[in-house]
Amino acid sequence: MKPHIFHPEADEEYVQAVQYYADIALELGHRFHDEIEHLIGEVCAQPERFWKFDPPVRRHLSDDFPYAVIFLEKPEHIWIVAVMHMKRRPGYWRDRLD
């Protein structure tokens, strides 16, 4: 299993999303956090399993929340480019690839 590294903006949007759901209900914030951590774990275990939707970028969709983990597989780690809400500004994260 490869380690993962967040792009700084991806880390911030992850924290903001957890806070958003926690503000609705603390348990919902915990569920969201657990779901994203589960997605990250699956990505790190088998990155090639997930669809290249914007090559070379791959994504793993949540079944429970309208979010996806957007990532690149690097030789030494998984680089998480975005924790993306699926209904907002598609492609906003592309400038993070530079």
BELPEGI-V178464 format. One record per pair of residues at least 24 apart in sequence whose C-alpha atoms are under 8 Angstrom apart, sorted by sequence separation. I is the first residue (numbers start at 1). GAP is how many residues later the second one is. D is the distance in Angstrom with one decimal. If there is no record, write none. Layout:
I,GAP,D
I,GAP,D
This chain:
36,26,7.5
47,26,6.7
35,27,7.2
35,29,7.7
40,29,7.2
39,30,7.1
47,31,7.9
32,33,7.3
36,33,7.5
44,34,6.4
43,35,7.8
4,36,7.9
4,40,6.8
3,41,6.5
2,42,5.2
1,43,5.5
2,43,6.7
1,44,4.6
1,45,7.6
13,69,7.6
14,69,5.7
10,70,6.9
13,70,6.4
10,71,5.8
11,71,7.7
13,71,7.8
5,72,7.0
7,72,7.0
9,72,7.9
10,72,4.4
11,72,7.7
3,73,7.7
4,73,5.4
5,73,6.2
6,73,5.9
7,73,6.0
9,73,7.4
10,73,5.7
2,74,6.9
3,74,5.1
4,74,4.5
5,74,5.0
6,74,4.7
7,74,5.3
2,75,5.2
3,75,6.2
4,75,5.8
5,75,6.0
6,75,6.5
7,75,7.3
2,76,6.5
4,76,6.9
6,76,7.9
7,89,7.6
